[in-house]
Structure formats: C-alpha cells, structure tokens
Amino acid sequence: MLRFTGKNVAVNSVIQPRQLHLVLSGQRLASGRLQLSHYARVGRKVSTRSASTSTSSNDKSSHTSNLPPSAVSPRKHRVELKPGPLKRPSPSSATPKPQSISPKKTQPSFPAFRLPPTSSTPDSVPSAIELAKQDIADATAQGVLRPAPHDAGTIKRFTHQAFELLKFYFRGLKAINTHRKQAAAIRLRISTGGAALSRAESRFIKTFQQDALKLIPFVIVVVVMEELIPFIALYVPRMLPSTCVLPGQRDRINAKARNNQQLVLAGNWQIFDLLRKESESSGFIPTLSLKNPGALCGAIGIPAWGPLQLVRWRLQRHLQNVASDDKMLKQEAYGRDLTLPELKEALQERGMSMFSETNSADELRGQLKWWIDMTEAIPEGADAISRRLFVLSIIGSHK
C-alpha cells in the first residue's frame, strides 16, 4: 500500500508540474491569439479609415482643382509676434498711373523754356567804380578803346582813359548824324516806289528815332561831366543812345532788363491768370479796360511809371509795333536770318525772357515762331492787340 501510494505521489508530483506547464502554455497561446485577432481588427479599422480619408481627400482635391482660382481659399500667413519695420509701398505701386489721353492739337504747344540754374548763395554785387573799370577794360580788350602806354603812371593813365572815352562818345554822336542821313534815304526810296521796307530797315529807323530823342540830354552830360556816364549806364541806362554804349555796358543792361522781366512774370502770376481767363471767356480785351497795365509793361520791358492813361497808351503803342514786326518776321521765314543777339532782343520785346545763355539760335527761333503762330490762332475775331495780350497772359500764367 505504502509502496503504491508513494508511487502515486511521485507520479502526481511529476504529472502536475507538466500539466501546469501545458495549461499555462495553452493560456499563453490563447491570449496570443486574442491579441492577434485584436490587432487584426484594429488594422482593418485603420485601413478602412485611411482608405476613406484618402478617397475623401482625393475628392476634395479634385473638387478644388475644378474650382476657379478665385474660389480656392488662400492659406493663412503666419503672424509674427515680434514687431518689425514697416515697409512703405513705393509710389509707383501704391498709386496707379493715370492713362494719358492725347487731346486734339488745336493750338501750338507751349515751348520748353530752359531757365539758367539759380545758385542758393547770392553773388556779391561789385561797386559802381569797379563796374566802370571793368567796362573800360573790356572795351580796351575788344579794341573799342585804345590801351594806355605800359610806362604810364596813375595820372597819365586816368587822363588817357578820359580822353579815349571822350573820343568814343564823339564818334557815337557822329554815328547818330550818319544814321539820320541813312534813314532819310530809306524813306525817300519807299516814297518814290522803290523796294519795300525790310525788317532790318524798320528796326534801324526805330533805333535812330530813339537815339535822336536822347541826344540833347546826353550832350549836356558829356559837356558838363563825362565821368558820370558810366554811372548813368549803371543806374539810368535808358538815357544813353545806342551808339554811345560800351560792349560791357550793353551786356549788363540787357541782363538787368531780362532779370526784371522774369521777376515781374514770377510775382504777378495771378494777374496774368485772370487776364487769360477773361480772354478765353470774352475773346476781346480792350487796352482801356486793363486794371493793372504796369505788370504787362514790366513783362515786356517798357517803363511802367506815370499816370494810368499814359501807361496804357505806352502798352498799346508797343503791342502795335510788335504786331507789325510779327508780320515782317513771318514774311522773312520767321527770322531765319536773325543773329543770336537779335533773336534775344525780339523775344524780350514780347515778354519771352525765359531763355538762358545756353539756348541755341534754333531754339530761340522756335520760341519766336510759337509766338507768331499763337497770335494768329487764338482768339478768333479779336484784334491784333487783344491777341497779343492773350498770348502774353498765357506766358505769364504758365508755371
């Protein structure tokens, strides 16, 4: 008995661990199978979800690809929290450029005036004595006056210069008498049915008449004190005849007159603008109705002093002379044979003093042609003086 029981106990002790091991291994296999089945179900779910999302994304992409570009929602830009410098848009990109519409050309275009560059620092003004010495030196260099001897002292040099100036003014007075004879010959030729009067001859007669009016006061100054003549040329240049002016004095007189004209045009812009509007509305501006003729006289370089009636008469007479001069210039191919100084003088008489020393003769001739064409184009039905007043108002109101 005891033997059999011992064997059973031994057998059971051997079998039970094996059974326990088998049971445990079975449980592990079952749990492994459960885990595999669970993972398989999860994989199938994930695959079905990915397939559904891929199909939906494909549908969305195909849908968005079929939409127009404006229908696709733009991506949101990332917002930077750090403050940075603001970039200002360029004027060309911010403001659209207006489309240029070319109007019909009913009148000649305004000429492009080229003004001389203005310096910010004012130039030092020399004294009258320095200017007189400079004028005498320039006249001596150009051969108008004979130079003093090299070994001459101060007194001898001063005496020589005074004597040379006296001879120069005496020759100028003789030239006026010669011009008188030449002007009389021209008038005689025209009265007897000879060749027509040219512009050069008309200007010559006009210059002689002005010199004849200045002859008597100038002779008095020469006889009394000829040393005052350089100062007269500096402060009162209109007193000197054209034949008694030194080259340097002539250039300075022209430059000062042109500068005064430019100042008048710049300082009376509103007056010229009102005159232009009145001309455009009515088409006729009588000289007697001008409220401020002094600005117009200053723009064309004639005196503006005296009573109002005298200023208006002076303005009307000047514009009449300009009208007759325009007619001669058009007959002579718009001043084709005029020299550069003659072109500058013609433009200054018409209030067009906006040229500089760098302008060529062709450019000045083009400005003169613009004036003549404008006086014939607008305004229609007005007289010669009203047309020139209208063109002068265009010049004065032009910025």
VOGU-3710 file (C-alpha; in Angstrom, 3 decimals, decimal comma):
1> mlrftgknva> 0,000/0,000/0,000  2,576/2,333/1,077  4,550/1,436/-1,989  1,659/2,206/-4,290  0,838/5,384/-2,539  4,389/6,520/-2,779  4,402/5,806/-6,487  1,199/7,691/-6,988  2,550/10,597/-5,105  5,675/10,568/-7,191
11> vnsviqprql> 3,694/10,243/-10,388  1,365/13,043/-9,392  4,295/15,174/-8,425  5,729/14,646/-11,878  2,463/14,982/-13,831  1,116/18,079/-12,050  4,011/20,365/-12,995  3,785/19,163/-16,606  0,049/19,714/-16,687  0,527/23,104/-15,127
21> hlvlsgqrla> 3,109/23,931/-17,754  0,778/22,772/-20,522  -2,090/24,741/-19,089  -0,003/27,824/-18,802  1,289/27,438/-22,349  -2,290/26,950/-23,584  -3,370/30,052/-21,830  -0,474/31,963/-23,372  -1,384/30,689/-26,846  -4,992/31,694/-26,319
31> sgrlqlshya> -4,045/35,107/-25,103  -1,659/35,475/-28,050  -4,410/34,519/-30,441  -6,715/37,014/-28,781  -4,090/39,712/-29,155  -3,525/38,844/-32,841  -7,230/38,897/-33,564  -7,484/42,229/-31,743  -4,584/43,671/-33,743  -6,100/42,364/-36,962
41> rvgrkvstrs> -9,410/44,046/-36,214  -7,632/47,299/-35,327  -5,565/47,089/-38,552  -8,678/46,532/-40,617  -10,321/49,535/-38,972  -7,273/51,717/-39,590  -7,018/50,589/-43,217  -10,692/51,289/-43,797  -10,348/54,706/-42,162  -7,245/55,577/-44,200
51> aststssndk> -8,976/54,428/-47,347  -11,996/56,563/-46,561  -9,822/59,588/-45,743  -7,775/59,116/-48,907  -10,859/58,907/-51,030  -12,310/61,970/-49,316  -9,064/63,881/-49,765  -8,947/62,850/-53,407  -12,486/64,004/-53,807  -11,678/67,284/-52,111
61> sshtsnlpps> -8,562/67,800/-54,232  -10,454/67,003/-57,395  -13,214/69,342/-56,270  -10,782/72,170/-55,503  -8,904/71,593/-58,728  -12,094/72,107/-60,661  -12,834/75,407/-58,892  -11,648/78,719/-60,394  -8,532/80,287/-58,845  -10,551/82,909/-57,004
71> avsprkhrve> -12,702/80,236/-55,278  -9,790/78,447/-53,638  -9,331/79,748/-50,117  -5,829/81,150/-49,651  -3,594/79,890/-46,917  -3,351/81,976/-43,806  0,027/83,604/-43,324  1,847/83,099/-40,118  1,587/86,084/-37,829  4,869/87,308/-36,457
81> lkpgplkrps> 4,521/88,478/-32,885  7,839/90,306/-32,929  7,492/93,918/-34,123  9,399/94,672/-37,304  9,963/97,708/-39,522  7,040/98,595/-41,746  7,763/98,615/-45,454  6,172/101,557/-47,169  4,839/100,825/-50,630  6,566/102,599/-53,474
91> pssatpkpqs> 4,625/105,452/-55,099  4,594/103,661/-58,419  2,940/100,558/-56,927  0,663/102,358/-54,461  -0,846/104,932/-56,770  -1,982/103,811/-60,192  -0,647/105,789/-63,099  -3,342/107,729/-64,905  -3,794/106,921/-68,517  -2,542/109,716/-70,712
101> ispkktqpsf> -5,145/110,931/-73,121  -3,734/112,857/-76,005  -6,048/115,805/-76,740  -6,526/117,184/-80,158  -3,962/119,792/-81,040  -5,878/122,947/-81,710  -3,017/125,326/-80,966  0,777/125,224/-80,956  2,290/123,590/-77,891  3,952/125,793/-75,310
111> pafrlpptss> 7,697/125,917/-75,937  10,003/124,325/-73,375  11,902/127,188/-71,824  15,202/126,289/-70,221  15,959/128,571/-67,330  19,505/129,081/-66,086  20,346/127,284/-62,820  19,896/129,513/-59,793  22,524/129,400/-57,083  21,483/129,245/-53,419
121> tpdsvpsaie> 24,164/131,726/-52,336  23,680/135,278/-53,651  26,511/136,673/-55,741  28,469/139,617/-54,420  27,462/142,865/-56,140  30,501/144,923/-57,239  30,570/148,660/-56,715  29,890/151,193/-59,465  33,569/152,156/-59,680  34,597/148,519/-60,148
131> lakqdiadat> 31,957/148,070/-62,858  33,152/151,210/-64,665  36,752/149,959/-64,569  35,641/146,556/-65,826  33,691/148,136/-68,717  36,716/150,182/-69,774  38,979/147,123/-69,540  36,565/145,039/-71,685  36,273/147,823/-74,278  40,081/148,087/-74,406
141> aqgvlrpaph> 40,427/144,312/-74,838  37,884/144,334/-77,693  39,623/147,218/-79,479  36,906/149,798/-78,897  39,261/151,964/-76,810  42,990/152,363/-77,346  45,070/150,989/-74,424  47,252/153,250/-72,315  51,069/153,104/-72,634  52,771/150,492/-70,490
151> dagtikrfth> 55,005/153,033/-68,715  52,109/155,406/-67,934  51,575/156,377/-64,316  48,286/156,711/-62,479  47,535/160,290/-63,532  48,611/159,740/-67,129  46,572/156,519/-67,348  43,467/158,272/-65,979  43,906/161,142/-68,442  44,366/158,706/-71,326
161> qafellkfyf> 41,187/156,797/-70,433  39,157/160,024/-70,115  40,401/161,222/-73,490  39,585/157,849/-75,115  36,086/157,893/-73,654  35,555/161,421/-74,982  36,570/160,302/-78,476  34,279/157,270/-78,216  31,266/159,412/-77,318  32,123/161,906/-80,059
171> rglkainthr> 32,194/159,082/-82,622  28,823/157,925/-81,237  27,314/161,349/-81,809  28,671/161,425/-85,339  27,152/157,991/-85,928  23,718/159,359/-84,981  24,084/162,027/-87,661  25,123/159,357/-90,175  22,090/157,268/-89,241  19,874/160,263/-89,795
181> kqaaairlri> 21,058/160,507/-93,397  20,617/156,789/-93,971  17,084/156,813/-92,553  16,180/159,743/-94,804  17,461/157,802/-97,826  15,329/154,795/-96,922  12,203/156,926/-96,583  12,936/158,588/-99,921  13,271/155,238/-101,652  9,956/153,987/-100,252
191> stggaalsra> 8,144/157,216/-101,148  9,358/157,025/-104,744  8,044/153,481/-105,190  11,269/151,599/-104,590  11,799/148,306/-102,808  9,590/147,511/-99,838  10,765/148,216/-96,328  12,539/145,261/-94,732  12,546/144,389/-91,050  16,193/145,392/-90,625
201> esrfiktfqq> 15,499/148,812/-92,115  12,405/149,240/-89,960  14,417/148,432/-86,838  17,160/150,798/-87,960  14,744/153,712/-88,325  13,136/152,958/-84,969  16,521/152,868/-83,221  17,539/156,166/-84,833  14,350/157,855/-83,639  15,008/156,728/-80,069
211> dalklipfvi> 18,629/157,917/-80,220  17,561/161,312/-81,548  15,303/161,835/-78,542  18,184/161,047/-76,156  20,686/163,248/-77,956  20,137/166,590/-76,205  20,335/165,401/-72,545  23,307/163,187/-73,388  25,246/166,083/-74,952  24,649/168,140/-71,832
221> vvvvmeelip> 26,066/165,344/-69,629  29,130/164,921/-71,877  29,894/168,651/-71,860  29,365/169,126/-68,121  30,887/165,929/-66,637  31,640/162,922/-68,795  32,822/160,883/-65,788  29,163/160,387/-64,830  28,365/158,422/-67,981  29,438/155,015/-66,558
231> fialyvprml> 27,178/155,628/-63,559  24,333/156,669/-65,876  24,815/153,417/-67,785  24,585/151,555/-64,489  21,571/153,267/-62,924  19,745/155,030/-65,802  20,635/153,031/-68,941  17,717/154,400/-70,990  19,353/157,836/-71,141  22,245/156,627/-73,321
241> pstcvlpgqr> 21,963/156,472/-77,130  22,674/153,080/-78,642  25,824/154,402/-80,359  27,363/155,604/-77,063  27,218/152,375/-75,044  30,285/150,240/-74,341  30,037/146,465/-75,012  30,159/145,568/-71,323  27,514/148,151/-70,519  25,245/146,776/-73,253
251> drinakarnn> 25,503/143,218/-71,917  24,790/144,352/-68,371  21,805/146,466/-69,486  20,288/143,506/-71,357  20,891/141,110/-68,459  19,307/143,501/-65,962  16,279/144,078/-68,198  15,781/140,324/-68,654  16,086/139,732/-64,906  13,471/142,397/-64,191
261> qqlvlagnwq> 11,098/140,821/-66,720  11,455/137,411/-65,098  10,762/138,893/-61,666  7,601/140,589/-62,957  6,366/137,361/-64,537  7,042/135,386/-61,349  5,475/137,934/-58,997  2,270/138,683/-60,944  1,122/135,171/-61,854  -2,430/135,734/-60,592
271> ifdllrkese> -2,850/138,899/-62,674  -1,850/137,077/-65,854  -4,078/134,116/-64,968  -7,121/136,370/-64,545  -6,306/138,073/-67,833  -6,108/134,696/-69,559  -9,488/133,594/-68,193  -11,050/136,881/-69,263  -9,615/136,455/-72,747  -10,947/132,911/-73,021
281> ssgfiptlsl> -14,441/133,945/-71,946  -14,850/137,179/-73,929  -12,230/136,832/-76,670  -11,582/140,566/-76,695  -9,618/142,655/-74,191  -9,609/146,413/-74,782  -6,487/148,139/-73,545  -8,522/150,804/-71,778  -10,143/148,163/-69,524  -6,861/146,870/-68,117
291> knpgalcgai> -6,812/147,343/-64,354  -3,102/146,707/-63,831  -1,185/147,561/-67,027  2,019/148,079/-65,030  2,559/144,311/-64,737  2,172/143,910/-68,509  4,596/146,774/-69,136  7,141/145,204/-66,813  6,764/141,828/-68,547  7,582/143,273/-71,991
301> gipawgplql> 10,336/145,579/-70,730  8,838/149,049/-71,159  8,539/151,769/-68,458  5,579/151,438/-66,084  5,803/154,821/-64,360  3,344/157,677/-64,859  -0,438/158,027/-64,806  -2,663/155,117/-65,717  -3,657/156,573/-69,093  -0,013/157,112/-70,031
311> vrwrlqrhlq> 0,902/153,535/-69,107  -1,987/152,153/-71,169  -1,014/154,285/-74,164  2,602/153,137/-73,891  1,491/149,498/-73,745  -0,822/149,858/-76,743  1,865/151,523/-78,848  4,386/148,809/-78,015  1,982/145,999/-78,937  1,169/147,722/-82,230
321> nvasddkmlk> 4,868/147,832/-83,064  5,183/144,162/-82,125  2,230/143,292/-84,386  3,860/144,960/-87,386  7,168/143,305/-86,507  5,466/139,883/-86,370  4,110/140,427/-89,860  7,599/141,184/-91,209  9,119/138,224/-89,388  6,597/135,849/-90,929
331> qeaygrdltl> 7,370/137,204/-94,384  11,095/136,607/-93,737  10,670/132,928/-92,767  10,214/133,544/-89,030  13,508/135,373/-88,584  15,662/132,875/-90,452  18,486/135,395/-90,942  18,432/136,831/-87,421  21,552/136,522/-85,289  21,559/135,290/-81,703
341> pelkealqer> 21,525/138,799/-80,114  18,720/139,865/-82,456  16,651/136,810/-81,504  17,114/137,534/-77,813  16,079/141,137/-78,330  12,953/140,088/-80,254  11,929/137,631/-77,526  12,458/140,186/-74,760  10,206/142,659/-76,565  7,454/140,028/-76,495
351> gmsmfsetns> 7,849/139,143/-72,819  9,522/135,813/-73,546  12,635/136,343/-71,457  12,786/132,786/-70,065  15,769/131,772/-72,197  19,299/131,199/-70,896  22,755/131,701/-72,305  22,904/128,022/-73,311  19,945/128,225/-75,696  20,896/127,916/-79,331
361> adelrgqlkw> 19,666/130,121/-82,158  17,344/127,364/-83,421  15,697/127,045/-80,005  15,136/130,795/-79,770  13,829/130,856/-83,325  11,362/128,099/-82,385  10,084/130,178/-79,452  9,640/133,175/-81,757  7,724/131,030/-84,247  5,441/129,821/-81,432
371> widmteaipe> 4,575/133,433/-80,561  3,719/134,328/-84,161  1,608/131,191/-84,665  -0,279/131,744/-81,411  -1,150/135,341/-82,268  -2,778/134,091/-85,471  -4,521/131,053/-83,990  -6,346/132,447/-80,944  -8,636/134,093/-80,079  -10,686/134,208/-83,244
381> gadaisrrlf> -12,254/137,522/-84,168  -10,071/139,634/-81,845  -7,876/142,497/-82,967  -4,073/142,375/-83,088  -3,538/143,956/-79,664  -6,056/141,689/-77,895  -4,448/138,609/-79,405  -1,020/139,613/-78,177  -2,406/140,402/-74,743  -3,914/136,917/-74,670
391> vlsiigshk> -0,609/135,269/-75,643  1,180/137,400/-73,072  -1,287/136,226/-70,428  -0,551/132,603/-71,391  3,167/133,234/-70,918  2,638/134,968/-67,573  0,286/132,294/-66,193  2,490/129,403/-67,297  4,213/127,783/-64,297
//
